[in-house]
Amino acid sequence: MEIQTAKLPVLWRCAIVVILGGIMFGIIAIASRFKEPPKVYPFFAVLWLCIIYLSFEAIRRFQLKVIKRNQKNMVVFVQSILLGTSVYTTLFYFYKWLDYFILGSEKPMIPHMVFAFFTGIAISTILSLILLAFNWRNQYYISHIQNEQFKREIVNANLSILKNQLDPHFMFNNFNTLYYLIDEDSVLAQKFLKNIAAVYRYILQNNEQAIIPISREYEMARQYLLLIEQRYKTALKVHDSVNLELFKCKSVPPLVLQQLVENAVKHNRIDEQSPLHIHFEADENYFTVKNTNNPKRSQHTNGTGLDNITKRYDFLTDDKVIISHTKEEFIVSIPLISVIDEN
């Protein structure tokens, strides 16, 4: 998640600086032990407020860069104070020399700089707290908004997948196959119908979930392949080298394997002369689906299926879906998401 930091308007920053400057001037006026008490000169008052503002800007820009790296708030807070104090003390040194040359006041001496250092710490602490509080509030609302976006994307992606599964052409193919199987092999027809029911039951039960165990998704994908094999017979070749032991405490978004299989079937020629080979492979981090790359003629695709899968993974993990292809193969590797075993 990208955190938008320090979107504090300039007018607000100026108001904070003026208020803080007034408070600090009052404190300094009361606590000052210099030989001459502080006096208010409009030019130097504005110049001093500019020094506070530049310290504020240095802290703001620093936090803008550092907080995005997900560093701890306490570390950012301490670093902000050190930076703001350094900027304030350095600028105050030149300010004091200007005061000396124009107004004939004391030269910058150690007591002045020590006092400026502690004043810088106080100012930087207040400004850092204000910015951290603002950024925390910003982060909270952005996280809430992105969480709602995540939910909407999950619903939209799953509805799109469900719509694809209920596509009339897909249904026609399955029921047409079933129609001929009833006359040719009633036992196989019953098995085919059972597989259809199991696939759609799985779709309806899991399409609202964010992630499910890969073992369940793999089992459904194999069952879906059986349904496809019954339609295409020897024109579809399945090669499965998956080690089920790798699936412990691993999950994926629901229906991704089924959708990858369907994409392979939908976009490639399948016949006895050009059989479709589908390979299942897996390691500890990725599940890979490979298929022979033999696109149908006049086949147009907008990549909606793969785009849905990629979007869902973008919301779930920093690991990316890997898509590649050669003249012979089309390859998609989906990350396996680690989950805590509650047992």
Buried (B, 14 or more C-beta within 10 A) or exposed (E): EEBEBBEBEEEEBEEBBEEBBEEBBEEBEEEEEEEEEBEEEEEBBEBBBBBBBBBBBBBBEBBBEBBEEEEEEEEBBEBBBBBBBBBBBBBBBEBBEBBEEEEEBBEBEEEBBEBBBEBBBBBBBBBBEBBBEBBEEBBEEBEEEBEEEBEEBBEEBBEBBBEBBEEEEBEEBBEEBBEEBBEEEEEEBEBBBEBBEBBBEBBEEBBEBBBBBBBBBBBBBBBBBBBBBBBBEEBBBBEEEBEEEBBEBBBBBBBBBBBBBBBBBBBBBBEEEEBBBBBBBBEEEBBBBBBBBBEEEEEEEEEEBBEBBBBBBBBBBEBEBEBEEEEEBBBBBBBBBBEEEEE
